[in-house]
Amino acid sequence: MDKTKIKIGVVSMATLAMSGSVAGSAIAAISKSFPTTPISTIQLLSTLPGLGSLIISLIAGQMAMHISKKKLVLLGVALVTIGGLLPAFWNSSIVGLLICSIVLGMGVGFVSTINPMLLSQYFEGEERSTMMGVNTGFTSLGSMILTGVGGFLGGSNWRHLYWVFAVGIIVFLLVLFCLPNDKVDASAAGETASKPKTSTWSVIKSLSPSVYLIYLVVFLLGIAFTAYMANLSIVVAQKNMGGTAMTGMINAVGTIGGIIAGLGFKYLRKFTKPNTLAAGFVFLIITLAVTYYFNNTIALMIAAIFSSVAMVTVMSTAPFMLSMVSAPQQIPVVMSVFAFVNGLSSAIAPKLISWCHVPAGAPSFVFAGIISAVVVVVLVATRFEKKVESGQLLADTPAK
């Protein structure tokens, strides 16, 4: 196998992993074209892709047991491209735009779920860990490019924003020609002819407790990170440091930091191993503390960089560790649930924080900091990551 071609194919699809948020920058302009439509309905254009992605993440793992992963990725990229490009032509109906958003999100669901499976399948050891980081870096890079170029194209007419999804055609071709044609396990196929199909639920029940601990860590990161992102603009305003433009600038600087951290993840890991997951939460604590205590724009930008480094560190390490504590036949379902937990945590974080009666603004930072500190203490005290990397927690029991 040509590893270089595989790397190109895998990271190219990663650039589409956050494409569901592209339309969010045009909500105000779109609402002017549909004056009788409630703004809450228009806002669904930026949230419905997440719903489509969550739905697919529930079934993509099971599908990967019976269908080539390459075919599923090509299907996902095609759905992103179709759902993204169609509104450039079909844009007179808000219902049509909403349908396209769901289609786009379904494509993102396939891409986000199958992507870590391919990384686990084609790379081993530190190379796999490094590629997880590079992959996350390209996810951030793709988000920045799609959002930036889309905003430029849609500057004069929001309908032109959707032309940015033409990049999906290039990604489709890269995946088509760079990824090898993986085959479904023949033994598994033979089993299904004589035995009942292995259900997703039976695989889930056979997973190691270590898998669920990693899921919990990912879920808590989603809660803590969302608490930071959702309240950053409020804190910036409370500090009288500016408004939307300033918050956007801080986030942009943070995104650049995330790209650099992702592409250089193997060097970052040299300093954090074997406590890389814990280090990710330490980076987030630094973000929250600096943003909470400082009233300086530069300080908040540095904090934003640490927030992106935290996200890259955890979201690169988590799937790597999941692949180490799961049996090969469990990987499709494990990564499918990983994608679902990741999306679910971000989706319900605002409501969960509200249910805990945590006020918006700075108090939410304190809440996120406490969550992060607890995770660090538990991971370090139990030496969980060291046990994973030493192979002590490897699951070798196949799903029944």
PLY file of the C-alpha trace (Angstrom):
ply
format ascii 1.0
element vertex 400
property float x
property float y
property float z
element edge 399
property int vertex1
property int vertex2
end_header
0.00 0.00 0.00
1.17 3.52 -0.80
0.96 5.20 2.61
1.41 8.67 1.12
-1.66 8.28 -1.08
-3.65 6.91 1.84
-2.66 9.90 3.98
-3.80 12.28 1.24
-7.11 10.48 0.91
-7.80 10.42 4.65
-6.86 14.04 5.46
-8.68 15.37 2.39
-11.98 14.01 3.69
-11.21 15.52 7.11
-11.44 19.00 5.59
-15.19 18.46 5.19
-15.79 17.28 8.78
-16.98 20.72 9.97
-18.60 21.89 6.74
-22.04 21.87 8.34
-21.32 25.19 10.05
-20.49 27.11 6.85
-24.03 28.42 6.30
-24.09 29.92 9.79
-22.27 33.05 8.61
-25.12 33.87 6.20
-28.09 33.51 8.58
-28.73 37.25 8.77
-28.61 37.68 4.98
-30.81 34.63 4.36
-33.42 35.89 6.84
-33.81 39.08 4.77
-34.71 36.96 1.73
-37.40 35.16 3.76
-38.96 38.00 5.80
-42.06 35.98 6.74
-40.04 33.05 8.07
-39.19 33.12 11.81
-35.49 33.67 12.49
-35.49 30.52 14.62
-36.37 28.54 11.49
-33.57 30.21 9.50
-31.12 29.34 12.28
-31.91 25.66 11.71
-29.71 25.90 8.60
-26.69 25.85 10.92
-28.01 23.24 13.37
-29.78 20.68 11.17
-26.48 19.40 9.72
-25.62 18.34 13.26
-28.87 16.38 13.49
-28.20 14.64 10.17
-24.69 13.81 11.31
-25.88 12.34 14.62
-28.42 10.12 12.86
-25.80 8.70 10.49
-23.23 8.21 13.24
-25.65 5.74 14.86
-25.72 3.46 11.81
-22.42 4.09 10.02
-20.51 1.66 12.24
-22.93 -1.17 11.53
-22.85 -0.38 7.81
-19.03 -0.48 7.84
-19.23 -4.13 8.91
-20.94 -5.04 5.65
-19.99 -2.32 3.15
-16.57 -1.10 2.02
-15.44 1.90 4.07
-14.22 3.59 0.90
-17.69 3.34 -0.62
-19.22 4.80 2.53
-16.77 7.71 2.49
-17.47 8.37 -1.18
-21.19 8.35 -0.36
-20.56 10.79 2.48
-18.48 13.19 0.36
-21.11 13.01 -2.40
-23.88 13.89 0.07
-21.86 16.84 1.43
-21.23 18.08 -2.11
-24.83 17.66 -3.27
-26.36 19.07 -0.07
-23.91 21.96 -0.17
-24.02 22.86 -3.85
-27.73 22.41 -4.54
-28.75 25.62 -2.69
-26.64 27.60 -5.18
-29.35 26.68 -7.72
-32.39 25.77 -5.61
-32.77 28.58 -3.12
-36.28 29.98 -3.44
-37.70 27.74 -0.71
-36.60 27.69 2.91
-37.85 24.11 3.14
-35.53 23.18 0.29
-32.60 24.82 2.04
-33.40 22.93 5.25
-33.59 19.61 3.38
-30.20 20.32 1.81
-28.79 21.05 5.28
-29.90 17.63 6.51
-28.42 15.92 3.44
-25.15 17.78 3.99
-25.13 16.72 7.66
-25.71 13.09 6.73
-22.64 13.26 4.51
-20.64 14.78 7.35
-21.84 11.91 9.56
-20.35 9.32 7.20
-17.08 11.25 6.85
-16.64 11.89 10.59
-17.44 8.32 11.60
-15.51 6.40 8.94
-12.45 8.69 9.05
-11.05 7.41 12.40
-11.83 3.83 11.33
-9.55 4.25 8.31
-6.82 5.76 10.47
-7.05 2.75 12.79
-7.05 0.35 9.86
-4.07 1.68 7.90
-1.73 3.04 10.60
-0.18 1.55 13.72
1.50 2.79 16.90
2.94 6.29 16.96
2.25 6.74 13.24
-1.44 6.29 13.99
-1.26 8.81 16.84
0.57 11.29 14.60
-2.00 10.88 11.84
-4.83 11.43 14.33
-3.24 14.79 15.12
-2.64 15.72 11.48
-6.21 14.71 10.72
-7.57 17.01 13.43
-5.36 19.81 12.14
-6.77 19.44 8.64
-10.28 19.44 10.09
-9.60 22.88 11.58
-7.87 24.01 8.38
-10.82 22.90 6.28
-13.25 24.70 8.57
-11.26 27.92 8.37
-10.92 27.79 4.57
-14.55 26.84 3.92
-15.86 29.51 6.27
-13.47 32.18 4.96
-13.94 31.46 1.27
-17.67 30.93 1.72
-17.98 34.29 3.47
-16.06 35.97 0.65
-18.21 34.36 -2.06
-21.42 35.19 -0.25
-20.43 38.77 0.55
-22.61 40.30 -2.18
-25.20 37.51 -2.43
-25.66 34.80 0.18
-26.59 32.27 -2.53
-23.02 32.38 -3.86
-21.73 31.14 -0.49
-22.80 27.62 -1.38
-20.38 27.50 -4.34
-17.62 26.81 -1.79
-18.90 23.23 -1.61
-17.51 22.63 -5.10
-14.39 21.63 -3.16
-16.28 18.41 -2.44
-15.73 17.35 -6.05
-11.96 17.58 -5.53
-12.19 15.66 -2.25
-14.31 12.97 -3.94
-11.64 12.48 -6.62
-8.82 12.39 -4.05
-10.64 9.71 -2.03
-11.52 7.78 -5.18
-7.94 7.60 -6.45
-5.92 7.68 -3.22
-7.75 5.29 -0.89
-7.35 1.56 -1.57
-10.43 -0.59 -2.09
-10.86 -2.18 1.33
-12.90 -5.36 1.49
-15.42 -6.47 4.06
-14.15 -9.31 6.24
-15.04 -12.48 4.33
-15.38 -14.52 7.50
-17.88 -12.05 8.85
-19.77 -12.18 5.59
-19.82 -15.96 5.74
-21.06 -15.86 9.30
-24.05 -13.78 8.41
-25.18 -16.42 5.95
-25.44 -19.10 8.64
-25.85 -17.07 11.84
-27.88 -14.08 12.88
-26.16 -10.79 12.15
-24.01 -9.33 14.90
-26.06 -6.48 16.29
-24.63 -3.15 17.27
-26.05 -3.65 20.74
-24.21 -6.96 21.23
-20.95 -5.32 20.21
-21.58 -2.43 22.59
-22.22 -4.84 25.46
-18.90 -6.59 24.77
-16.81 -3.43 24.94
-14.16 -2.95 27.60
-14.96 -0.58 30.50
-11.95 1.42 29.30
-13.89 2.31 26.14
-16.71 3.79 28.20
-14.24 5.79 30.30
-12.81 7.34 27.13
-16.36 8.09 25.94
-17.02 9.84 29.26
-13.83 11.89 28.89
-14.87 12.95 25.37
-18.37 13.81 26.58
-17.02 15.95 29.43
-14.66 17.72 27.03
-17.66 18.58 24.85
-19.46 20.06 27.87
-16.46 22.05 29.12
-15.33 23.27 25.69
-18.85 24.32 24.71
-19.15 26.22 28.00
-16.08 28.20 26.94
-17.14 28.81 23.33
-20.77 29.65 24.13
-19.83 32.17 26.83
-16.71 33.76 25.32
-18.61 36.59 23.62
-20.50 37.28 26.88
-17.28 37.48 28.89
-15.64 39.70 26.26
-18.61 42.06 26.45
-18.61 42.00 30.28
-14.95 43.02 30.22
-15.80 45.89 27.82
-13.26 44.57 25.35
-15.48 44.64 22.27
-18.30 42.76 20.61
-18.82 40.20 17.89
-15.85 41.34 15.80
-13.43 40.98 18.72
-14.79 37.53 19.62
-14.45 36.47 15.98
-10.84 37.65 15.92
-10.03 35.73 19.10
-11.61 32.56 17.68
-9.73 32.98 14.40
-6.39 33.17 16.21
-7.37 30.11 18.21
-8.18 28.17 15.04
-4.73 28.90 13.63
-3.24 27.56 16.86
-5.32 24.41 16.47
-4.06 23.86 12.94
-0.44 24.19 14.04
-1.01 21.89 17.02
-2.67 19.27 14.83
0.05 19.24 12.19
2.74 19.14 14.88
0.92 16.75 17.19
3.72 14.16 17.23
6.03 16.76 18.78
3.40 17.84 21.28
2.86 14.22 22.27
6.55 13.80 23.06
6.10 16.23 25.95
2.69 15.03 27.17
3.01 11.23 26.84
1.75 9.19 28.68
-0.70 11.76 30.07
-1.83 13.32 26.81
-5.56 13.20 27.54
-4.97 14.81 30.94
-2.71 17.43 29.32
-5.54 18.37 26.98
-7.75 19.24 29.95
-4.87 21.13 31.59
-4.64 23.25 28.42
-8.37 23.93 28.68
-7.99 24.94 32.36
-5.29 27.43 31.28
-7.71 28.79 28.67
-10.50 29.25 31.18
-8.25 30.79 33.86
-6.56 33.27 31.51
-9.87 34.34 29.97
-11.46 34.65 33.41
-8.72 36.75 35.05
-7.21 38.85 32.24
-8.68 41.88 30.47
-6.08 41.97 27.73
-6.82 41.15 24.09
-3.46 39.42 23.56
-4.02 37.30 26.66
-7.44 36.19 25.41
-5.96 35.29 22.02
-3.29 33.19 23.73
-6.05 31.55 25.77
-7.93 30.78 22.53
-4.82 29.09 21.15
-4.66 26.92 24.27
-8.34 26.04 23.80
-7.68 24.80 20.28
-4.60 22.89 21.44
-6.78 21.30 24.14
-9.37 20.21 21.57
-6.72 18.85 19.19
-4.95 17.00 22.01
-8.04 15.23 23.33
-9.77 14.62 19.99
-6.60 13.16 18.48
-5.74 11.01 21.49
-9.23 9.67 22.24
-9.74 7.72 18.97
-6.12 6.54 19.14
-6.73 5.08 22.60
-10.09 3.67 21.58
-8.32 1.72 18.86
-5.89 0.37 21.46
-8.52 -0.90 23.91
-10.86 -2.40 21.30
-10.72 -5.62 19.33
-10.42 -5.15 15.53
-13.97 -6.34 14.88
-15.28 -3.79 17.40
-13.65 -0.75 15.76
-16.55 0.18 13.42
-19.07 0.36 16.25
-16.57 1.93 18.68
-15.79 4.78 16.29
-19.45 5.20 15.41
-20.38 5.67 19.06
-17.35 7.98 19.48
-18.67 10.25 16.72
-22.16 10.17 18.28
-20.93 11.01 21.80
-18.80 13.85 20.45
-21.73 15.39 18.58
-24.22 14.76 21.38
-22.11 16.43 24.08
-21.81 19.67 22.11
-25.50 19.61 21.21
-26.84 19.22 24.74
-24.11 21.17 26.59
-26.05 24.47 26.81
-29.15 22.72 28.18
-27.11 20.59 30.59
-25.31 23.64 31.95
-28.68 25.38 32.31
-30.13 22.39 34.19
-27.21 22.68 36.63
-28.32 26.30 37.23
-24.96 27.69 36.14
-25.30 31.37 35.11
-24.03 32.48 31.71
-20.69 34.22 31.41
-17.80 33.84 33.87
-19.59 31.33 36.18
-19.77 28.90 33.25
-15.98 29.12 32.97
-15.68 28.11 36.63
-18.06 25.20 36.01
-16.00 24.05 33.01
-12.79 24.43 35.00
-14.07 22.20 37.80
-15.08 19.51 35.29
-11.65 19.68 33.63
-9.80 19.52 36.97
-11.75 16.43 38.06
-10.92 14.68 34.77
-7.20 15.48 35.16
-7.11 14.16 38.73
-8.90 10.92 37.83
-6.75 10.21 34.75
-3.46 10.90 36.54
-4.42 9.14 39.80
-5.54 5.96 38.03
-2.59 6.02 35.57
-5.20 5.14 32.98
-3.32 6.40 29.93
-0.10 4.62 30.88
-2.03 1.37 31.26
-3.64 1.86 27.84
-0.37 2.53 26.06
1.36 -0.39 27.75
-1.32 -2.74 26.41
-2.63 -3.73 29.84
-6.19 -2.77 28.90
-6.28 -4.27 25.41
-9.63 -5.89 24.68
-9.13 -9.21 22.96
-12.57 -10.68 23.47
-14.59 -10.69 20.24
-18.18 -9.60 20.15
-20.58 -12.46 20.63
0 1
1 2
2 3
3 4
4 5
5 6
6 7
7 8
8 9
9 10
10 11
11 12
12 13
13 14
14 15
15 16
16 17
17 18
18 19
19 20
20 21
21 22
22 23
23 24
24 25
25 26
26 27
27 28
28 29
29 30
30 31
31 32
32 33
33 34
34 35
35 36
36 37
37 38
38 39
39 40
40 41
41 42
42 43
43 44
44 45
45 46
46 47
47 48
48 49
49 50
50 51
51 52
52 53
53 54
54 55
55 56
56 57
57 58
58 59
59 60
60 61
61 62
62 63
63 64
64 65
65 66
66 67
67 68
68 69
69 70
70 71
71 72
72 73
73 74
74 75
75 76
76 77
77 78
78 79
79 80
80 81
81 82
82 83
83 84
84 85
85 86
86 87
87 88
88 89
89 90
90 91
91 92
92 93
93 94
94 95
95 96
96 97
97 98
98 99
99 100
100 101
101 102
102 103
103 104
104 105
105 106
106 107
107 108
108 109
109 110
110 111
111 112
112 113
113 114
114 115
115 116
116 117
117 118
118 119
119 120
120 121
121 122
122 123
123 124
124 125
125 126
126 127
127 128
128 129
129 130
130 131
131 132
132 133
133 134
134 135
135 136
136 137
137 138
138 139
139 140
140 141
141 142
142 143
143 144
144 145
145 146
146 147
147 148
148 149
149 150
150 151
151 152
152 153
153 154
154 155
155 156
156 157
157 158
158 159
159 160
160 161
161 162
162 163
163 164
164 165
165 166
166 167
167 168
168 169
169 170
170 171
171 172
172 173
173 174
174 175
175 176
176 177
177 178
178 179
179 180
180 181
181 182
182 183
183 184
184 185
185 186
186 187
187 188
188 189
189 190
190 191
191 192
192 193
193 194
194 195
195 196
196 197
197 198
198 199
199 200
200 201
201 202
202 203
203 204
204 205
205 206
206 207
207 208
208 209
209 210
210 211
211 212
212 213
213 214
214 215
215 216
216 217
217 218
218 219
219 220
220 221
221 222
222 223
223 224
224 225
225 226
226 227
227 228
228 229
229 230
230 231
231 232
232 233
233 234
234 235
235 236
236 237
237 238
238 239
239 240
240 241
241 242
242 243
243 244
244 245
245 246
246 247
247 248
248 249
249 250
250 251
251 252
252 253
253 254
254 255
255 256
256 257
257 258
258 259
259 260
260 261
261 262
262 263
263 264
264 265
265 266
266 267
267 268
268 269
269 270
270 271
271 272
272 273
273 274
274 275
275 276
276 277
277 278
278 279
279 280
280 281
281 282
282 283
283 284
284 285
285 286
286 287
287 288
288 289
289 290
290 291
291 292
292 293
293 294
294 295
295 296
296 297
297 298
298 299
299 300
300 301
301 302
302 303
303 304
304 305
305 306
306 307
307 308
308 309
309 310
310 311
311 312
312 313
313 314
314 315
315 316
316 317
317 318
318 319
319 320
320 321
321 322
322 323
323 324
324 325
325 326
326 327
327 328
328 329
329 330
330 331
331 332
332 333
333 334
334 335
335 336
336 337
337 338
338 339
339 340
340 341
341 342
342 343
343 344
344 345
345 346
346 347
347 348
348 349
349 350
350 351
351 352
352 353
353 354
354 355
355 356
356 357
357 358
358 359
359 360
360 361
361 362
362 363
363 364
364 365
365 366
366 367
367 368
368 369
369 370
370 371
371 372
372 373
373 374
374 375
375 376
376 377
377 378
378 379
379 380
380 381
381 382
382 383
383 384
384 385
385 386
386 387
387 388
388 389
389 390
390 391
391 392
392 393
393 394
394 395
395 396
396 397
397 398
398 399
